[in-house]
Amino acid sequence: MICSLSKLSENNLKEINQLESEIKTPLLAFTCYDVKSAILTDDALGKVESLEKKLGVSLLAVNAR
């Protein structure tokens, strides 16, 4: 399973902002996806790691559905 920040409607964001004000604490909204990691060759893994380092991000190889 992998999660990322949610894309929220204006109404949902408004509700979250109201709750943040009420509890005086910032909140982050996440959406999670059920994915299966792909098995990569050493060469492919090295290329992924190299691009991660270059871009400053984490990449996850997944099996296509």
PAGULUM-690890 format. One record per atom (N, C-alpha, C, O, CB): y, x, z; atom name. Coordinates in Angstrom, 1 decimal, decimal comma. Glycine has a CB too. Layout:
! PAGULUM-690890
@Y: Y&X: X&Z: Z&atom: CA
...
This chain:
! PAGULUM-690890
@Y: -1,2&X: 0,9&Z: 0,0&atom: N
@Y: 0,0&X: 0,0&Z: 0,0&atom: CA
@Y: 1,2&X: 0,9&Z: 0,0&atom: C
@Y: 1,3&X: 1,9&Z: 0,7&atom: O
@Y: 0,0&X: -1,0&Z: 1,2&atom: CB
@Y: 2,2&X: 0,5&Z: -0,8&atom: N
@Y: 3,5&X: 1,2&Z: -0,8&atom: CA
@Y: 4,6&X: 0,2&Z: -0,7&atom: C
@Y: 4,5&X: -0,9&Z: -1,2&atom: O
@Y: 3,6&X: 2,0&Z: -2,1&atom: CB
@Y: 5,7&X: 0,6&Z: -0,1&atom: N
@Y: 6,8&X: -0,3&Z: 0,2&atom: CA
@Y: 8,1&X: 0,3&Z: -0,4&atom: C
@Y: 8,2&X: 1,6&Z: -0,4&atom: O
@Y: 7,0&X: -0,6&Z: 1,7&atom: CB
@Y: 9,0&X: -0,5&Z: -0,8&atom: N
@Y: 10,3&X: 0,0&Z: -1,2&atom: CA
@Y: 11,4&X: -1,0&Z: -0,8&atom: C
@Y: 11,1&X: -2,1&Z: -0,4&atom: O
@Y: 10,4&X: 0,1&Z: -2,8&atom: CB
@Y: 12,6&X: -0,6&Z: -0,8&atom: N
@Y: 13,7&X: -1,5&Z: -0,4&atom: CA
@Y: 13,7&X: -2,7&Z: -1,3&atom: C
@Y: 13,5&X: -2,6&Z: -2,5&atom: O
@Y: 15,1&X: -0,8&Z: -0,5&atom: CB
@Y: 13,9&X: -3,9&Z: -0,7&atom: N
@Y: 13,9&X: -5,1&Z: -1,4&atom: CA
@Y: 15,1&X: -5,4&Z: -2,2&atom: C
@Y: 16,2&X: -5,0&Z: -1,8&atom: O
@Y: 13,6&X: -6,3&Z: -0,4&atom: CB
@Y: 15,0&X: -6,1&Z: -3,3&atom: N
@Y: 16,1&X: -6,6&Z: -4,1&atom: CA
@Y: 16,3&X: -8,0&Z: -3,5&atom: C
@Y: 15,4&X: -8,9&Z: -3,5&atom: O
@Y: 15,9&X: -6,7&Z: -5,6&atom: CB
@Y: 17,5&X: -8,2&Z: -2,9&atom: N
@Y: 17,8&X: -9,5&Z: -2,2&atom: CA
@Y: 18,8&X: -10,4&Z: -3,0&atom: C
@Y: 19,7&X: -9,9&Z: -3,6&atom: O
@Y: 18,3&X: -9,2&Z: -0,8&atom: CB
@Y: 18,6&X: -11,7&Z: -2,8&atom: N
@Y: 19,5&X: -12,6&Z: -3,4&atom: CA
@Y: 20,8&X: -12,5&Z: -2,5&atom: C
@Y: 20,7&X: -12,0&Z: -1,3&atom: O
@Y: 19,0&X: -14,1&Z: -3,4&atom: CB
@Y: 21,9&X: -13,0&Z: -3,0&atom: N
@Y: 23,1&X: -13,1&Z: -2,2&atom: CA
@Y: 22,9&X: -13,8&Z: -0,9&atom: C
@Y: 23,4&X: -13,4&Z: 0,2&atom: O
@Y: 24,2&X: -13,6&Z: -3,0&atom: CB
@Y: 22,2&X: -15,0&Z: -1,0&atom: N
@Y: 22,0&X: -15,8&Z: 0,2&atom: CA
@Y: 21,1&X: -15,1&Z: 1,3&atom: C
@Y: 21,4&X: -15,1&Z: 2,5&atom: O
@Y: 21,3&X: -17,1&Z: -0,2&atom: CB
@Y: 20,0&X: -14,4&Z: 0,8&atom: N
@Y: 19,2&X: -13,6&Z: 1,7&atom: CA
@Y: 20,0&X: -12,5&Z: 2,4&atom: C
@Y: 19,8&X: -12,3&Z: 3,6&atom: O
@Y: 18,0&X: -13,1&Z: 1,0&atom: CB
@Y: 20,8&X: -11,8&Z: 1,6&atom: N
@Y: 21,6&X: -10,7&Z: 2,2&atom: CA
@Y: 22,6&X: -11,2&Z: 3,2&atom: C
@Y: 22,8&X: -10,6&Z: 4,2&atom: O
@Y: 22,3&X: -10,0&Z: 1,0&atom: CB
@Y: 23,1&X: -12,4&Z: 2,9&atom: N
@Y: 24,1&X: -13,0&Z: 3,9&atom: CA
@Y: 23,4&X: -13,3&Z: 5,2&atom: C
@Y: 23,9&X: -13,1&Z: 6,3&atom: O
@Y: 24,7&X: -14,3&Z: 3,3&atom: CB
@Y: 22,2&X: -13,9&Z: 5,1&atom: N
@Y: 21,4&X: -14,2&Z: 6,3&atom: CA
@Y: 21,1&X: -12,9&Z: 7,1&atom: C
@Y: 21,2&X: -12,9&Z: 8,3&atom: O
@Y: 20,1&X: -15,0&Z: 5,9&atom: CB
@Y: 20,7&X: -11,9&Z: 6,4&atom: N
@Y: 20,4&X: -10,6&Z: 7,1&atom: CA
@Y: 21,6&X: -10,1&Z: 7,7&atom: C
@Y: 21,6&X: -9,6&Z: 8,9&atom: O
@Y: 19,8&X: -9,6&Z: 6,1&atom: CB
@Y: 22,8&X: -10,1&Z: 7,0&atom: N
@Y: 24,0&X: -9,6&Z: 7,6&atom: CA
@Y: 24,4&X: -10,4&Z: 8,8&atom: C
@Y: 24,9&X: -9,8&Z: 9,8&atom: O
@Y: 25,1&X: -9,7&Z: 6,5&atom: CB
@Y: 24,2&X: -11,7&Z: 8,8&atom: N
@Y: 24,5&X: -12,5&Z: 10,0&atom: CA
@Y: 23,6&X: -12,1&Z: 11,2&atom: C
@Y: 24,1&X: -12,0&Z: 12,3&atom: O
@Y: 24,3&X: -14,0&Z: 9,7&atom: CB
@Y: 22,3&X: -11,9&Z: 10,9&atom: N
@Y: 21,4&X: -11,4&Z: 12,0&atom: CA
@Y: 21,8&X: -10,1&Z: 12,5&atom: C
@Y: 21,8&X: -9,8&Z: 13,7&atom: O
@Y: 20,0&X: -11,5&Z: 11,5&atom: CB
@Y: 22,2&X: -9,2&Z: 11,6&atom: N
@Y: 22,6&X: -7,8&Z: 12,0&atom: CA
@Y: 23,8&X: -7,9&Z: 13,0&atom: C
@Y: 23,9&X: -7,2&Z: 14,0&atom: O
@Y: 23,0&X: -7,0&Z: 10,8&atom: CB
@Y: 24,8&X: -8,8&Z: 12,6&atom: N
@Y: 25,9&X: -9,0&Z: 13,5&atom: CA
@Y: 25,5&X: -9,5&Z: 14,8&atom: C
@Y: 26,1&X: -9,1&Z: 15,9&atom: O
@Y: 27,0&X: -9,9&Z: 12,8&atom: CB
@Y: 24,6&X: -10,5&Z: 14,8&atom: N
@Y: 24,2&X: -11,1&Z: 16,1&atom: CA
@Y: 23,5&X: -10,1&Z: 17,0&atom: C
@Y: 23,7&X: -10,1&Z: 18,2&atom: O
@Y: 23,2&X: -12,3&Z: 15,7&atom: CB
@Y: 22,6&X: -9,3&Z: 16,4&atom: N
@Y: 21,8&X: -8,4&Z: 17,3&atom: CA
@Y: 22,4&X: -7,0&Z: 17,3&atom: C
@Y: 21,9&X: -6,1&Z: 18,0&atom: O
@Y: 20,4&X: -8,3&Z: 16,7&atom: CB
@Y: 23,5&X: -6,8&Z: 16,6&atom: N
@Y: 24,3&X: -5,6&Z: 16,6&atom: CA
@Y: 23,4&X: -4,3&Z: 16,3&atom: C
@Y: 23,5&X: -3,3&Z: 16,9&atom: O
@Y: 24,9&X: -5,3&Z: 18,0&atom: CB
@Y: 22,6&X: -4,6&Z: 15,2&atom: N
@Y: 21,7&X: -3,5&Z: 14,8&atom: CA
@Y: 21,5&X: -3,7&Z: 13,3&atom: C
@Y: 21,2&X: -4,8&Z: 12,8&atom: O
@Y: 20,3&X: -3,6&Z: 15,5&atom: CB
@Y: 21,6&X: -2,6&Z: 12,5&atom: N
@Y: 21,3&X: -2,6&Z: 11,1&atom: CA
@Y: 19,8&X: -2,9&Z: 10,8&atom: C
@Y: 19,0&X: -2,5&Z: 11,6&atom: O
@Y: 21,8&X: -1,3&Z: 10,4&atom: CB
@Y: 19,6&X: -3,6&Z: 9,7&atom: N
@Y: 18,2&X: -4,0&Z: 9,3&atom: CA
@Y: 18,0&X: -3,5&Z: 7,9&atom: C
@Y: 18,9&X: -3,6&Z: 7,1&atom: O
@Y: 17,9&X: -5,5&Z: 9,5&atom: CB
@Y: 16,8&X: -3,0&Z: 7,6&atom: N
@Y: 16,4&X: -2,7&Z: 6,2&atom: CA
@Y: 15,3&X: -3,7&Z: 5,8&atom: C
@Y: 14,4&X: -4,0&Z: 6,6&atom: O
@Y: 15,9&X: -1,2&Z: 6,1&atom: CB
@Y: 15,4&X: -4,2&Z: 4,6&atom: N
@Y: 14,4&X: -5,1&Z: 4,0&atom: CA
@Y: 13,5&X: -4,4&Z: 3,0&atom: C
@Y: 14,0&X: -3,7&Z: 2,1&atom: O
@Y: 15,1&X: -6,3&Z: 3,3&atom: CB
@Y: 12,2&X: -4,5&Z: 3,2&atom: N
@Y: 11,2&X: -3,8&Z: 2,4&atom: CA
@Y: 10,3&X: -4,9&Z: 1,7&atom: C
@Y: 10,0&X: -5,9&Z: 2,3&atom: O
@Y: 10,4&X: -2,8&Z: 3,2&atom: CB
@Y: 9,9&X: -4,6&Z: 0,5&atom: N
@Y: 8,8&X: -5,3&Z: -0,2&atom: CA
@Y: 7,7&X: -4,4&Z: -0,4&atom: C
@Y: 7,9&X: -3,2&Z: -0,8&atom: O
@Y: 9,4&X: -5,9&Z: -1,5&atom: CB
@Y: 6,5&X: -4,8&Z: -0,1&atom: N
@Y: 5,3&X: -4,0&Z: -0,2&atom: CA
@Y: 4,4&X: -4,4&Z: -1,3&atom: C
@Y: 4,3&X: -5,6&Z: -1,6&atom: O
@Y: 4,5&X: -4,0&Z: 1,2&atom: CB
@Y: 3,7&X: -3,4&Z: -1,9&atom: N
@Y: 2,8&X: -3,7&Z: -3,0&atom: CA
@Y: 1,4&X: -3,0&Z: -2,7&atom: C
@Y: 1,4&X: -1,9&Z: -2,2&atom: O
@Y: 3,4&X: -3,1&Z: -4,3&atom: CB
@Y: 0,4&X: -3,8&Z: -3,1&atom: N
@Y: -1,0&X: -3,3&Z: -2,9&atom: CA
@Y: -1,3&X: -2,5&Z: -4,1&atom: C
@Y: -1,6&X: -3,1&Z: -5,2&atom: O
@Y: -2,0&X: -4,4&Z: -2,6&atom: CB
@Y: -1,3&X: -1,1&Z: -4,0&atom: N
@Y: -1,7&X: -0,3&Z: -5,2&atom: CA
@Y: -2,8&X: 0,7&Z: -4,8&atom: C
@Y: -3,0&X: 1,0&Z: -3,6&atom: O
@Y: -0,4&X: 0,5&Z: -5,7&atom: CB
@Y: -3,5&X: 1,2&Z: -5,8&atom: N
@Y: -4,5&X: 2,2&Z: -5,5&atom: CA
@Y: -4,1&X: 3,5&Z: -6,2&atom: C
@Y: -3,7&X: 3,5&Z: -7,3&atom: O
@Y: -5,9&X: 1,7&Z: -6,1&atom: CB
@Y: -4,1&X: 4,6&Z: -5,4&atom: N
@Y: -3,8&X: 5,9&Z: -5,9&atom: CA
@Y: -4,7&X: 6,3&Z: -7,0&atom: C
@Y: -5,9&X: 6,1&Z: -6,9&atom: O
@Y: -3,7&X: 6,9&Z: -4,7&atom: CB
@Y: -4,1&X: 7,0&Z: -8,0&atom: N
@Y: -5,0&X: 7,6&Z: -9,0&atom: CA
@Y: -5,4&X: 9,0&Z: -8,6&atom: C
@Y: -4,8&X: 9,6&Z: -7,8&atom: O
@Y: -4,1&X: 7,7&Z: -10,4&atom: CB
@Y: -6,6&X: 9,4&Z: -9,1&atom: N
@Y: -7,1&X: 10,7&Z: -8,9&atom: CA
@Y: -6,6&X: 11,6&Z: -10,1&atom: C
@Y: -6,9&X: 11,3&Z: -11,2&atom: O
@Y: -8,6&X: 10,7&Z: -8,7&atom: CB
@Y: -5,9&X: 12,7&Z: -9,7&atom: N
@Y: -5,3&X: 13,5&Z: -10,8&atom: CA
@Y: -6,1&X: 14,9&Z: -10,9&atom: C
@Y: -6,6&X: 15,3&Z: -9,9&atom: O
@Y: -3,8&X: 13,8&Z: -10,5&atom: CB
@Y: -6,0&X: 15,4&Z: -12,0&atom: N
@Y: -6,5&X: 16,8&Z: -12,2&atom: CA
@Y: -5,6&X: 17,7&Z: -11,5&atom: C
@Y: -4,4&X: 17,4&Z: -11,2&atom: O
@Y: -6,7&X: 17,2&Z: -13,7&atom: CB
@Y: -6,0&X: 19,0&Z: -11,2&atom: N
@Y: -5,1&X: 19,9&Z: -10,5&atom: CA
@Y: -3,9&X: 20,2&Z: -11,4&atom: C
@Y: -2,8&X: 20,3&Z: -10,8&atom: O
@Y: -5,9&X: 21,2&Z: -10,3&atom: CB
@Y: -4,1&X: 20,2&Z: -12,7&atom: N
@Y: -3,0&X: 20,5&Z: -13,6&atom: CA
@Y: -2,0&X: 19,3&Z: -13,5&atom: C
@Y: -0,7&X: 19,6&Z: -13,5&atom: O
@Y: -3,5&X: 20,7&Z: -15,0&atom: CB
@Y: -2,5&X: 18,1&Z: -13,6&atom: N
@Y: -1,6&X: 16,9&Z: -13,5&atom: CA
@Y: -0,9&X: 16,9&Z: -12,2&atom: C
@Y: 0,3&X: 16,6&Z: -12,1&atom: O
@Y: -2,4&X: 15,6&Z: -13,8&atom: CB
@Y: -1,6&X: 17,1&Z: -11,1&atom: N
@Y: -1,0&X: 17,1&Z: -9,8&atom: CA
@Y: 0,2&X: 18,2&Z: -9,7&atom: C
@Y: 1,2&X: 17,9&Z: -9,1&atom: O
@Y: -2,0&X: 17,4&Z: -8,7&atom: CB
@Y: -0,1&X: 19,3&Z: -10,2&atom: N
@Y: 1,0&X: 20,4&Z: -10,2&atom: CA
@Y: 2,2&X: 19,9&Z: -11,0&atom: C
@Y: 3,3&X: 20,2&Z: -10,5&atom: O
@Y: 0,4&X: 21,6&Z: -10,9&atom: CB
@Y: 2,0&X: 19,2&Z: -12,1&atom: N
@Y: 3,2&X: 18,7&Z: -12,9&atom: CA
@Y: 3,9&X: 17,7&Z: -12,1&atom: C
@Y: 5,2&X: 17,6&Z: -12,1&atom: O
@Y: 2,7&X: 18,1&Z: -14,2&atom: CB
@Y: 3,2&X: 16,8&Z: -11,4&atom: N
@Y: 3,8&X: 15,8&Z: -10,6&atom: CA
@Y: 4,6&X: 16,4&Z: -9,4&atom: C
@Y: 5,8&X: 16,1&Z: -9,2&atom: O
@Y: 2,8&X: 14,8&Z: -10,0&atom: CB
@Y: 4,0&X: 17,4&Z: -8,8&atom: N
@Y: 4,7&X: 18,1&Z: -7,7&atom: CA
@Y: 5,9&X: 18,8&Z: -8,2&atom: C
@Y: 7,0&X: 18,8&Z: -7,5&atom: O
@Y: 3,7&X: 19,1&Z: -7,0&atom: CB
@Y: 5,9&X: 19,4&Z: -9,3&atom: N
@Y: 7,0&X: 20,1&Z: -9,9&atom: CA
@Y: 8,2&X: 19,2&Z: -10,2&atom: C
@Y: 9,3&X: 19,5&Z: -9,9&atom: O
@Y: 6,6&X: 20,8&Z: -11,2&atom: CB
@Y: 7,8&X: 18,0&Z: -10,7&atom: N
@Y: 8,9&X: 17,0&Z: -11,0&atom: CA
@Y: 9,5&X: 16,4&Z: -9,7&atom: C
@Y: 10,7&X: 16,2&Z: -9,6&atom: O
@Y: 8,3&X: 15,9&Z: -11,9&atom: CB
@Y: 8,6&X: 16,2&Z: -8,7&atom: N
@Y: 9,1&X: 15,7&Z: -7,4&atom: CA
@Y: 10,2&X: 16,7&Z: -6,9&atom: C
@Y: 11,2&X: 16,3&Z: -6,4&atom: O
@Y: 7,9&X: 15,6&Z: -6,4&atom: CB
@Y: 9,8&X: 18,0&Z: -6,9&atom: N
@Y: 10,7&X: 19,0&Z: -6,4&atom: CA
@Y: 12,0&X: 19,0&Z: -7,2&atom: C
@Y: 13,1&X: 19,1&Z: -6,6&atom: O
@Y: 10,0&X: 20,4&Z: -6,4&atom: CB
@Y: 11,9&X: 19,0&Z: -8,5&atom: N
@Y: 13,1&X: 19,0&Z: -9,4&atom: CA
@Y: 14,0&X: 17,8&Z: -9,1&atom: C
@Y: 15,2&X: 18,0&Z: -9,0&atom: O
@Y: 12,7&X: 19,0&Z: -10,8&atom: CB
@Y: 13,4&X: 16,6&Z: -9,0&atom: N
@Y: 14,2&X: 15,4&Z: -8,8&atom: CA
@Y: 14,6&X: 15,0&Z: -7,4&atom: C
@Y: 15,5&X: 14,2&Z: -7,1&atom: O
@Y: 13,5&X: 14,2&Z: -9,4&atom: CB
@Y: 13,9&X: 15,7&Z: -6,4&atom: N
@Y: 14,1&X: 15,4&Z: -5,0&atom: CA
@Y: 13,6&X: 14,0&Z: -4,6&atom: C
@Y: 14,2&X: 13,3&Z: -3,8&atom: O
@Y: 15,6&X: 15,4&Z: -4,7&atom: CB
@Y: 12,5&X: 13,6&Z: -5,2&atom: N
@Y: 11,9&X: 12,3&Z: -4,9&atom: CA
@Y: 10,4&X: 12,5&Z: -4,7&atom: C
@Y: 9,8&X: 13,5&Z: -4,9&atom: O
@Y: 12,1&X: 11,3&Z: -6,1&atom: CB
@Y: 9,8&X: 11,4&Z: -4,2&atom: N
@Y: 8,3&X: 11,4&Z: -4,0&atom: CA
@Y: 7,8&X: 10,5&Z: -5,1&atom: C
@Y: 8,2&X: 9,4&Z: -5,3&atom: O
@Y: 7,9&X: 10,9&Z: -2,6&atom: CB
@Y: 6,8&X: 11,0&Z: -5,8&atom: N
@Y: 6,1&X: 10,2&Z: -6,8&atom: CA
@Y: 4,7&X: 9,9&Z: -6,4&atom: C
@Y: 4,0&X: 10,6&Z: -5,7&atom: O
@Y: 6,1&X: 11,0&Z: -8,2&atom: CB
@Y: 4,2&X: 8,7&Z: -6,8&atom: N
@Y: 2,8&X: 8,3&Z: -6,5&atom: CA
@Y: 2,1&X: 7,9&Z: -7,8&atom: C
@Y: 2,6&X: 6,9&Z: -8,4&atom: O
@Y: 2,9&X: 7,1&Z: -5,5&atom: CB
@Y: 1,1&X: 8,6&Z: -8,1&atom: N
@Y: 0,3&X: 8,2&Z: -9,3&atom: CA
@Y: -0,6&X: 7,1&Z: -8,9&atom: C
@Y: -1,4&X: 7,1&Z: -7,9&atom: O
@Y: -0,6&X: 9,5&Z: -9,8&atom: CB
@Y: -0,6&X: 6,0&Z: -9,7&atom: N
@Y: -1,4&X: 4,8&Z: -9,4&atom: CA
@Y: -2,3&X: 4,4&Z: -10,5&atom: C
@Y: -2,0&X: 4,8&Z: -11,7&atom: O
@Y: -0,5&X: 3,6&Z: -9,0&atom: CB
@Y: -3,4&X: 3,7&Z: -10,2&atom: N
@Y: -4,2&X: 3,2&Z: -11,3&atom: CA
@Y: -3,6&X: 2,0&Z: -11,9&atom: C
@Y: -3,0&X: 1,2&Z: -11,2&atom: O
@Y: -5,6&X: 2,8&Z: -10,7&atom: CB
@Y: -3,6&X: 1,9&Z: -13,2&atom: N
@Y: -3,1&X: 0,8&Z: -13,9&atom: CA
@Y: -4,0&X: -0,4&Z: -13,7&atom: C
@Y: -5,2&X: -0,2&Z: -13,6&atom: O
@Y: -2,9&X: 1,0&Z: -15,5&atom: CB
@Y: -3,4&X: -1,6&Z: -13,6&atom: N
@Y: -4,2&X: -2,8&Z: -13,3&atom: CA
@Y: -4,9&X: -3,3&Z: -14,6&atom: C
@Y: -5,6&X: -4,3&Z: -14,5&atom: O
@Y: -3,4&X: -3,9&Z: -12,8&atom: CB
